[in-house]
Amino acid sequence: MTFEPIEVSLDENCFDAFIRRYHFNDSDKLEIIRTYRKIAPRVHAIFHYVLEKDKNGNEFALVVASLGRAIDEYQNMFLSKENIQQAYIVDCLGLELLSLAYDKIDEMLHEKTGLFAGGYQFAGSDVFPLEELPEAMKKLGQKKIRYNDAYVLLPKKSVVFRTPLYKEKQEKHSRCSGCSAKNCSFRSSEYSGVTVVLDKNRDAETDKEDEGRGSLMNNVQNAKGLVHLYTGEGKGKTTASIGLAVRAAGAGRKVVFTQFMKGRKTSELNSFEELENIKVIRSSKNLGWFKKDAPESVLAFTNEHNRILGDIENLVEKGQCDVLIMDEATYPYNYGIVDKKRFEALILNKPAYMEIVLTGRNAPDFFIDNADYITEMKKIRHPYDGGIEARLGIEY
């Protein structure tokens, strides 16, 4: 078994479209290009496939592909420096390179089999459940790409999919609602159109862009949502999640900001009241300090946290949450004062587009195993150790 190399690269003339696609600002362009130039030489895209037949005798290819470890390594480097913006740039560059790899895989499958790919069935889809991934990986018989207990592929910019093979060339089979193949039989959502440059009237595109980020968010549910974890002993976990909430709301996303373990009102809530895209869910009761050896305290906190969890589940089910922030979530999970099965199901079965942010010290293994971003805040010095109490507007 050998992997086939895939040649993927971005033309630097395409970065204007890249900026629009991933909702960056024009001022980010130079930084995106610089980052790409650093990453590109280290990206080694590969794929491997085996041919099989379904129960009706139709041939299909089972494929595993990856961009290698470079994307993960660069993301981890930026996250270790708490540079979330750069980490996000790296992630988007990885997604773009992976999308180019699909076309190359189609071409190479045709060269090797004489057949044409016709629609990807990704692991985790309705027709390719995640539970079938272990058997698929066994058939592929390779060791470079692995998966963890939550079926997350490692390196993360890796995919496993099946594609039916046909004697005749198929129309482009992207499932993206912005794909130009609007009559594609494999489309899973209604065609919503793409931005078109008009040679005779370029103002038409300019007018569309001037509608702002709100119009860009029409397709937010086609983007892949990731899981962030801010943990460690240092200050800044909640602060980082608040910053992300404000940024997401500014981009038109529906943010649900939830807080566990907290009853006292904190200053960020005053700011959130001014932002219509942020909904806050937290306890209206000040339950005091949690006492794990006091049954009445355990019961009170458990009831309140499960109520909060129920409110979250309701909003997610109704499609009213693009970004879910669960501040101080490690504590109720570690103390067992929230329904763990429901909590885990919320993360494992989240809508594909939904972003989740988890914060708190002593992150449990479940959080770590399922996080795409992990940032550890390390305490070097803290004024509390010198007797300075928490200050309004700074710590709370």
C-alpha positions as CSV (number, residue, x, y, z in Angstrom):
1,M,0.0,0.0,0.0
2,T,1.4,3.4,-1.0
3,F,-0.1,6.9,-0.8
4,E,-0.3,8.9,-4.0
5,P,1.0,12.5,-3.7
6,I,-1.5,15.3,-4.6
7,E,-0.2,18.6,-6.0
8,V,-2.3,21.4,-4.4
9,S,-1.4,25.1,-4.3
10,L,-3.2,28.4,-4.2
11,D,-2.7,31.1,-6.9
12,E,-2.0,34.3,-5.0
13,N,-4.4,36.1,-7.4
14,C,-7.3,34.2,-5.8
15,F,-7.0,35.6,-2.3
16,D,-9.6,38.3,-2.9
17,A,-12.2,35.5,-3.4
18,F,-10.7,33.7,-0.4
19,I,-11.2,36.8,1.8
20,R,-14.9,36.9,0.9
21,R,-15.4,33.2,1.2
22,Y,-14.1,33.0,4.8
23,H,-15.3,36.5,5.9
24,F,-12.0,38.2,6.4
25,N,-11.3,41.9,6.0
26,D,-9.4,43.3,3.0
27,S,-6.8,44.5,5.5
28,D,-6.0,40.9,6.4
29,K,-4.9,40.0,2.8
30,L,-1.2,40.6,3.2
31,E,-1.1,38.6,6.4
32,I,-3.0,35.7,4.8
33,I,-0.6,35.6,1.9
34,R,2.5,35.7,4.2
35,T,1.0,32.9,6.3
36,Y,0.3,30.8,3.1
37,R,3.9,31.3,1.9
38,K,5.2,29.9,5.2
39,I,2.8,26.9,5.3
40,A,2.7,25.9,1.6
41,P,6.2,24.3,1.4
42,R,5.4,22.1,4.4
43,V,2.0,20.8,3.1
44,H,2.3,17.3,1.6
45,A,-1.1,16.3,0.4
46,I,-1.6,12.5,-0.2
47,F,-4.4,10.1,-0.9
48,H,-5.0,6.3,-1.0
49,Y,-8.0,4.4,-2.3
50,V,-9.4,0.9,-2.6
51,L,-12.0,-0.2,-5.1
52,E,-15.1,-2.1,-3.9
53,K,-18.6,-3.0,-5.2
54,D,-21.9,-2.3,-3.5
55,K,-24.7,-4.9,-3.1
56,N,-26.0,-4.1,-6.6
57,G,-22.6,-4.6,-8.2
58,N,-21.8,-0.9,-8.7
59,E,-18.2,0.0,-8.3
60,F,-17.0,2.7,-5.9
61,A,-13.8,4.0,-4.4
62,L,-13.1,4.2,-0.7
63,V,-10.7,7.1,-0.3
64,V,-8.5,8.5,2.5
65,A,-6.7,11.8,2.0
66,S,-4.7,14.2,4.1
67,L,-2.7,17.5,3.9
68,G,-0.3,16.1,6.5
69,R,0.7,17.5,9.9
70,A,1.8,21.0,8.8
71,I,-1.7,22.6,9.3
72,D,-2.1,21.1,12.8
73,E,1.4,22.1,13.8
74,Y,1.0,25.7,12.6
75,Q,-2.4,26.0,14.3
76,N,-1.0,24.7,17.6
77,M,1.9,27.1,17.4
78,F,-0.3,30.1,17.0
79,L,-2.7,28.9,19.7
80,S,0.1,28.4,22.1
81,K,0.8,32.1,21.6
82,E,-2.9,32.8,22.0
83,N,-3.1,34.2,18.5
84,I,-6.6,33.0,17.6
85,Q,-6.7,35.1,14.4
86,Q,-3.6,33.5,12.9
87,A,-4.8,30.0,13.9
88,Y,-8.1,30.7,12.1
89,I,-6.2,31.9,9.0
90,V,-4.3,28.6,9.0
91,D,-7.5,26.6,9.4
92,C,-9.1,28.4,6.4
93,L,-6.1,27.9,4.2
94,G,-6.2,24.2,5.1
95,L,-9.9,24.0,4.1
96,E,-9.1,25.7,0.8
97,L,-6.2,23.4,0.0
98,L,-8.4,20.4,0.9
99,S,-11.1,21.5,-1.5
100,L,-8.5,21.7,-4.3
101,A,-7.4,18.2,-3.4
102,Y,-10.8,16.8,-4.3
103,D,-10.6,17.8,-7.9
104,K,-7.1,16.3,-8.1
105,I,-8.4,13.1,-6.6
106,D,-11.1,12.9,-9.2
107,E,-8.6,13.3,-12.0
108,M,-6.2,10.7,-10.6
109,L,-9.1,8.2,-10.0
110,H,-10.0,8.6,-13.6
111,E,-6.4,8.1,-14.8
112,K,-6.1,4.9,-12.8
113,T,-9.5,3.4,-13.3
114,G,-10.9,4.9,-16.4
115,L,-14.0,5.8,-14.4
116,F,-15.4,9.1,-13.2
117,A,-16.2,10.0,-9.6
118,G,-19.8,11.1,-8.9
119,G,-20.6,12.4,-5.5
120,Y,-18.7,12.1,-2.2
121,Q,-20.2,10.3,0.8
122,F,-18.1,11.5,3.7
123,A,-17.6,9.6,7.0
124,G,-20.2,11.1,9.3
125,S,-22.9,11.6,6.7
126,D,-26.3,9.8,6.7
127,V,-25.1,7.2,4.1
128,F,-21.7,6.7,5.8
129,P,-22.2,6.7,9.6
130,L,-19.2,7.3,11.8
131,E,-19.6,3.9,13.3
132,E,-18.5,2.5,9.9
133,L,-15.2,4.4,10.0
134,P,-13.2,1.7,11.8
135,E,-14.1,-0.9,9.2
136,A,-13.4,1.5,6.4
137,M,-9.9,2.3,7.8
138,K,-9.2,-1.4,8.2
139,K,-10.0,-1.9,4.5
140,L,-7.7,1.0,3.6
141,G,-4.9,-0.7,5.5
142,Q,-2.8,2.4,6.2
143,K,-1.2,3.8,9.4
144,K,-0.5,7.4,8.6
145,I,-4.0,8.7,9.2
146,R,-5.6,7.7,12.5
147,Y,-8.8,8.5,14.4
148,N,-9.5,9.0,18.1
149,D,-12.3,7.7,20.3
150,A,-14.6,10.4,18.9
151,Y,-13.8,9.4,15.3
152,V,-11.9,12.6,14.7
153,L,-9.3,12.1,12.1
154,L,-5.6,12.9,12.8
155,P,-4.0,14.9,11.3
156,K,-7.2,17.0,11.4
157,K,-7.0,18.1,7.7
158,S,-7.8,14.6,6.6
159,V,-10.9,13.0,5.1
160,V,-12.4,9.6,4.5
161,F,-15.1,9.2,1.9
162,R,-16.7,6.9,-0.6
163,T,-17.4,8.0,-4.2
164,P,-19.4,6.0,-6.8
165,L,-17.6,5.5,-10.1
166,Y,-19.3,5.9,-13.5
167,K,-18.4,5.3,-17.1
168,E,-19.6,8.8,-18.1
169,K,-18.3,12.1,-16.6
170,Q,-20.6,13.5,-13.9
171,E,-21.6,17.1,-13.3
172,K,-19.5,18.7,-10.5
173,H,-20.8,17.0,-7.3
174,S,-20.1,19.6,-4.6
175,R,-22.8,19.7,-1.9
176,C,-22.1,23.4,-1.3
177,S,-25.2,25.6,-1.9
178,G,-23.0,28.1,-3.6
179,C,-21.6,25.6,-6.1
180,S,-22.1,26.6,-9.8
181,A,-23.5,23.2,-10.6
182,K,-27.0,24.2,-9.7
183,N,-28.7,21.2,-11.3
184,C,-26.4,18.7,-9.6
185,S,-28.4,15.6,-8.4
186,F,-26.1,15.3,-5.4
187,R,-27.0,18.8,-4.0
188,S,-28.2,18.6,-0.4
189,S,-29.4,22.2,-0.1
190,E,-31.1,24.6,-2.4
191,Y,-28.9,26.6,-4.8
192,S,-28.3,30.0,-3.4
193,G,-26.0,31.5,-6.1
194,V,-22.5,32.8,-6.0
195,T,-21.0,36.2,-6.5
196,V,-20.4,36.8,-10.3
197,V,-18.1,39.4,-11.8
198,L,-19.9,41.1,-14.7
199,D,-17.4,42.1,-17.4
200,K,-19.7,44.9,-18.6
201,N,-20.9,46.1,-15.3
202,R,-18.5,45.5,-12.4
203,D,-20.6,47.8,-10.2
204,A,-23.2,45.0,-9.8
205,E,-20.7,42.9,-7.8
206,T,-19.6,46.0,-5.8
207,D,-23.3,46.7,-4.8
208,K,-23.6,43.1,-3.5
209,E,-20.4,43.4,-1.4
210,D,-21.7,46.7,0.0
211,E,-24.6,44.9,1.6
212,G,-22.1,44.0,4.4
213,R,-21.4,40.9,6.4
214,G,-25.0,40.2,7.0
215,S,-25.5,39.0,3.4
216,L,-22.3,36.9,3.7
217,M,-24.0,35.1,6.7
218,N,-26.7,33.6,4.4
219,N,-24.4,30.7,3.9
220,V,-23.0,30.4,7.4
221,Q,-24.6,27.0,7.9
222,N,-22.6,25.6,5.0
223,A,-19.3,26.3,6.9
224,K,-17.8,23.7,9.2
225,G,-18.0,24.6,12.9
226,L,-15.2,23.7,15.2
227,V,-14.7,23.2,19.0
228,H,-12.5,25.6,21.0
229,L,-11.2,24.9,24.5
230,Y,-9.7,27.6,26.8
231,T,-8.2,26.0,29.9
232,G,-5.3,26.3,32.3
233,E,-4.6,28.2,35.6
234,G,-4.1,31.6,34.1
235,K,-6.4,34.6,33.7
236,G,-8.0,35.1,30.3
237,K,-10.3,32.1,29.6
238,T,-13.6,33.8,30.0
239,T,-12.1,37.0,28.5
240,A,-11.1,35.2,25.3
241,S,-14.6,33.6,25.0
242,I,-16.2,37.1,25.4
243,G,-14.0,38.5,22.6
244,L,-14.9,35.7,20.3
245,A,-18.6,36.2,21.1
246,V,-18.4,39.9,20.2
247,R,-16.5,39.1,17.0
248,A,-19.0,36.4,15.9
249,A,-21.9,38.7,16.7
250,G,-20.3,41.4,14.6
251,A,-20.2,39.0,11.7
252,G,-23.9,38.5,12.0
253,R,-23.8,35.1,13.7
254,K,-26.3,34.1,16.4
255,V,-24.3,33.7,19.6
256,V,-25.6,31.9,22.7
257,F,-23.3,32.8,25.7
258,T,-23.9,30.5,28.6
259,Q,-22.3,30.5,32.1
260,F,-22.2,27.7,34.6
261,M,-21.3,28.1,38.3
262,K,-22.0,31.9,38.1
263,G,-24.9,33.7,39.7
264,R,-23.5,37.1,40.4
265,K,-23.8,39.5,37.6
266,T,-20.5,40.3,35.8
267,S,-19.7,43.4,33.7
268,E,-19.7,41.7,30.2
269,L,-23.4,41.2,30.6
270,N,-24.0,44.9,30.4
271,S,-22.1,45.0,27.0
272,F,-24.0,41.9,25.7
273,E,-27.3,43.8,26.3
274,E,-26.2,46.2,23.6
275,L,-25.7,43.4,21.0
276,E,-28.8,41.9,19.6
277,N,-27.1,38.8,18.2
278,I,-26.0,37.6,21.7
279,K,-28.4,35.7,23.9
280,V,-27.2,35.0,27.5
281,I,-28.2,31.9,29.4
282,R,-27.1,31.7,33.0
283,S,-28.5,31.3,36.5
284,S,-30.7,34.0,37.9
285,K,-30.0,32.7,41.4
286,N,-26.9,33.4,43.4
287,L,-26.3,29.9,44.7
288,G,-23.1,30.9,46.5
289,W,-20.0,28.8,46.5
290,F,-20.5,25.2,45.5
291,K,-20.1,22.7,48.4
292,K,-19.5,19.3,47.0
293,D,-20.0,17.7,50.4
294,A,-23.3,19.4,51.0
295,P,-26.3,17.5,49.4
296,E,-28.5,20.6,49.2
297,S,-25.7,22.5,47.4
298,V,-25.2,19.6,45.0
299,L,-28.9,19.4,44.3
300,A,-29.4,23.1,43.8
301,F,-26.4,23.4,41.3
302,T,-27.5,20.2,39.5
303,N,-31.0,21.4,39.0
304,E,-29.8,24.8,37.8
305,H,-27.2,23.5,35.4
306,N,-29.6,21.0,33.8
307,R,-32.1,23.8,33.3
308,I,-29.4,25.8,31.5
309,L,-28.5,22.7,29.5
310,G,-32.2,22.3,28.5
311,D,-32.4,26.0,27.4
312,I,-29.3,25.4,25.2
313,E,-30.7,22.2,23.7
314,N,-33.9,24.0,22.8
315,L,-32.1,26.9,21.0
316,V,-29.8,24.5,19.1
317,E,-32.8,22.4,18.1
318,K,-34.6,25.4,16.7
319,G,-31.5,26.5,14.7
320,Q,-31.1,29.7,16.8
321,C,-27.4,29.2,17.6
322,D,-24.4,29.5,15.3
323,V,-21.9,30.0,18.1
324,L,-22.3,28.3,21.5
325,I,-20.1,29.5,24.3
326,M,-20.2,27.4,27.5
327,D,-18.2,29.4,30.1
328,E,-16.8,27.5,33.1
329,A,-18.2,24.3,31.6
330,T,-15.4,22.1,33.0
331,Y,-16.6,22.5,36.6
332,P,-20.1,21.1,36.4
333,Y,-18.8,18.3,34.2
334,N,-16.0,17.4,36.5
335,Y,-18.2,17.7,39.7
336,G,-21.0,15.6,38.1
337,I,-23.5,18.4,38.6
338,V,-24.8,18.4,35.1
339,D,-26.2,15.5,33.0
340,K,-23.0,14.3,31.4
341,K,-24.7,12.2,28.7
342,R,-26.8,15.1,27.5
343,F,-23.8,17.4,27.7
344,E,-21.6,15.0,25.6
345,A,-24.4,14.5,23.1
346,L,-24.8,18.2,22.7
347,I,-21.1,18.4,21.6
348,L,-20.9,15.1,19.6
349,N,-24.2,15.7,17.8
350,K,-24.0,19.4,17.2
351,P,-25.1,20.9,13.8
352,A,-22.1,20.7,11.5
353,Y,-22.0,24.5,11.2
354,M,-22.1,25.3,14.9
355,E,-19.0,26.6,16.7
356,I,-18.6,25.6,20.3
357,V,-16.4,27.3,22.9
358,L,-15.6,25.6,26.3
359,T,-13.8,27.3,29.1
360,G,-12.6,26.3,32.6
361,R,-9.7,24.8,34.5
362,N,-8.8,21.1,34.6
363,A,-10.3,20.2,31.3
364,P,-11.5,16.6,31.3
365,D,-10.4,14.1,28.7
366,F,-13.7,14.3,26.8
367,F,-13.2,18.1,26.2
368,I,-9.6,17.6,25.1
369,D,-10.4,14.7,22.8
370,N,-13.1,16.6,21.0
371,A,-11.5,20.1,20.7
372,D,-10.1,21.4,17.5
373,Y,-8.5,24.4,19.2
374,I,-6.9,24.0,22.6
375,T,-5.4,27.0,24.4
376,E,-3.9,26.7,27.9
377,M,-3.6,29.8,29.9
378,K,-0.5,29.6,32.1
379,K,-0.3,31.7,35.2
380,I,3.1,33.3,35.7
381,R,2.0,36.0,38.1
382,H,-1.4,37.1,39.5
383,P,-2.1,40.1,41.7
384,Y,-4.5,37.9,43.8
385,D,-1.4,36.1,45.2
386,G,-0.2,39.5,46.5
387,G,-3.5,40.2,48.3
388,I,-5.2,42.3,45.5
389,E,-8.9,41.3,45.2
390,A,-10.8,40.9,42.0
391,R,-11.6,44.3,40.4
392,L,-14.8,45.4,38.7
393,G,-14.4,45.6,34.9
394,I,-11.2,43.7,35.0
395,E,-11.9,40.3,36.7
396,Y,-15.6,40.5,36.7
